[in-house]
Amino acid sequence: MRFTYRFSPLVLCTLLMACDMGHGGSTPNTETSVFGWRGTGLVLSDASNTGGLHRLTHVGNHIFAMDAYTPPGNDTVMPFRWRIWHGKVGSSHWDSLPMPNGNIPSEWTVIGDYLYIGAKYSGEVWRYDPPANQWRLIPIPNPAQGTSKSNWYDALMLGSFQGELVVGIAVMDTNTHYLWMGGVKDSIGHIIPGYGPRNNYPLDKIIEFNGYLYGIKEEDGLFRWKPGMTSWEHLPSPRGRNDSMTVDLCAAASTVAGYSGALSCPQTKANSEWEMSSAIGVHDGKLYVGYDSYSWGLYRMESDSKWTLMTPSVIYDSTKITEAPRDIRTIASINGRLYIAGVSYSTPKVWTPTNLASPAFGDWRNLPDGWCRTEYGCGTQTWGMIGIGDTLYATAWGYLAKVPISQVDSMAVLEYYKECYPKFLDTAKGTWKDSTSAALKRVGTAQTKPIKSK
């Protein structure tokens, strides 16, 4: 029997016009709403013609969002003009935040009371102090100085490890990259091994966990490194991909500024199948990796070689149905709860398990109330979620939304509708059973108090 993955049932039902969406997907919401998602004041009137909101972070009560703006026309040299927006908790006022020297933002990370922002095309990294509204350039040495004709560098990866800034710089002209660590406690900093086997770009995302710096690359999967290692260790695929991969050792990192070894790892054998890892996060002392494609979903690390699927599927009419977004873009741990969101019906989801050790179909709940608003439409992609105090914030492509965390459990509903699936889901068994209750409008509306870990 051949199984296929289907698109989100809500998308399918909308197309068929066969669902009673109830209060969960279509109720208009305004800035004065008292229940569900409401606006923050940040709305991108040009989002439909550009890349939408992609990044979200905060420093104290200062909130920062970044959208992937692309100006009209066809600038093939520097096509991206991403923008930073700066707001504050409790205010609906937002200002654009241009980088110094006309730099265009790429990636960022927060360390302590500062926001560190990497630039496209120049490779510069700047530290921003929100209360003082002051910028400071972080001096990062360039091992490729003199080898690049146009000095075109991209700071494509920023993160932190052991209290220091970690930056991944792509040298576009030489098709190589290097990693640098420092800038906080260590003002000089040093080069650390570059990731392999593809040496042209740094890892997509990095995160500190259990003494290691973990990173993901869409093509190749999960890697980790710590001081003393001369290369990044490639870990087994969380989703069980088993095609072989060869990784050469990188030159040892220098302990001072500059670099005495090779710029990056040599090009080696690439995978025949891309891993498609798209998000990484930490929650409740565990590492999580999310994927592009319904097929794989979200995984939790139990050991170096053991992973638990957090988004198991069920089979309905020879079709595998999963609760995961099509492409997971963000994994967030907020006030002891695990959230995910992404592309294709982008409503954030919260995990409400009845058994922490054994995830089951039906554990994930959508948070739909007010997500679709008549003045802005429905957000189709969610790339960022954060919690500040008692409030959950999430990007919705063309606007930034927020909701009191105290309302999460009241909002949380299963994704599947009786009108679309004339079966009732037995969440304990992960199977479907007949339901004859005409009053049942939405599967699983009865709430089960989630288990909160200590």
Phi, psi and omega in degrees: 000134182265128178256142175230155176268141181252159175292168180310133180301329180293322177295315180298316183294323178298318180296323183276348182056039186245004184252144165270102188290344178063206182276356192272347185225348189227000183292123177299148180225148178235175182297341183261010180301147180252355178219138178085189182295144175217167186285161176249355184101346179268110179227131179259104182293339181256015185298327182293341181254007183218205190265358178073174180287127183243334186228150180209131177203179178206155171235104186062232179266012174267124182253138180232133175232150179230131177246151185273064184289135173234118184291158177300156181103192185224073178276100183280347180275307179227077188285339186260134179229057184304149186235148177252137176241138187236123176225181180226151177302133178086358180238147176260009181267133179230143176237149170287147182235090180287144176281156177297156175062021179071017180295153179251124185292152180231295180227165178209168173205157179249129174229116181064234183261017184234150173254122179257129186233127176266150185251146170284153171071325179258334183075005179289152175234129182240145175257130180246131177256104186299310182299322182273348184054048183236146179246148173218130179284131176270118183284107179250122181293155182243099181298339183265010182305129179094344180263344183259131183288320184251003182052045181263108181233148175237128171275090190268349182216128175227141176196192179221152178207125180053038177080003180249156176283138174239126184234134174253117183252126174264125177265100192294324185287329180260359177058043180225178176211165172214158179244140181229142182228131180151205172088355180243280175279322178262100185290336180277313180076177180202159176283138174243164184304141174279154180283151174235174009268343180277114190266004186275335180227149176286177176301156181285316182215148178227156178204144179274135181201124175052043175084358179244159168258112180264149178212154177238150173228130186307317183287321196246346175104220192254134179228162172210157182207152170212160181306138183102339177274141181265358177204167175279132177279130177269119183270156178303150182298125176303325182270001173091016176297137188235012176287149188286161180209134180249129181233122176279155176287142176275161174295148182297146181284145175277155179263000178231172179299147183099178186208126184259348183259197178294153182296323183200178179293147176295152176294133182229187182300129178264160180290149175283337179232131178291145179287322178071026174290137188228347181207151178217143181198171179234135178212131174052041176075015180234151176266138180235143176231130178251161188231156162283144177092134176304333190300333189240317173076226187240139180232147178245132182278123176260327175202181183302331185239006181236127181229147177252128176286121183269350183233063181295156183250168170234165181251126178226118183052050178063020179239132175278128181243131181234155179270355182287148169300158179303312177233118179281124181249339182213139175237122186230136173251111188228119178051042177081005180245151180258128180236149170222158175198168181181224187254145180077105192048083195277003182309127177304149180237145178240140180276126180233072188284150168264344177218109183299326185278337186231085178302143182227157173298131185105353179287333186268137180239135173283155175240076192267340190300117179084357183296322176265118184236135188300327183283343182235346184081184182271131174293128183265343180217137175237115183254346184214140173219138175217160173242132176231112182062239183260019187232138175259131179243144178212140176282146180225048178067289184263356180204165176252127183248161177216160177205142175298132180299333179296343180265355186302310183294328178288330180279332195295122178222156173290157185281340193264139185247140181300324182297333179269324182234100184284044176224156177252134184277124172270096187294336181291325182258348182070027180232175179253145174224158183294146175230130181249004182282109180292339182281346182283104182270326183225133180293131171075031180288335176295128186271140171252125182302122182291150176280123178255125179287155181282000000 
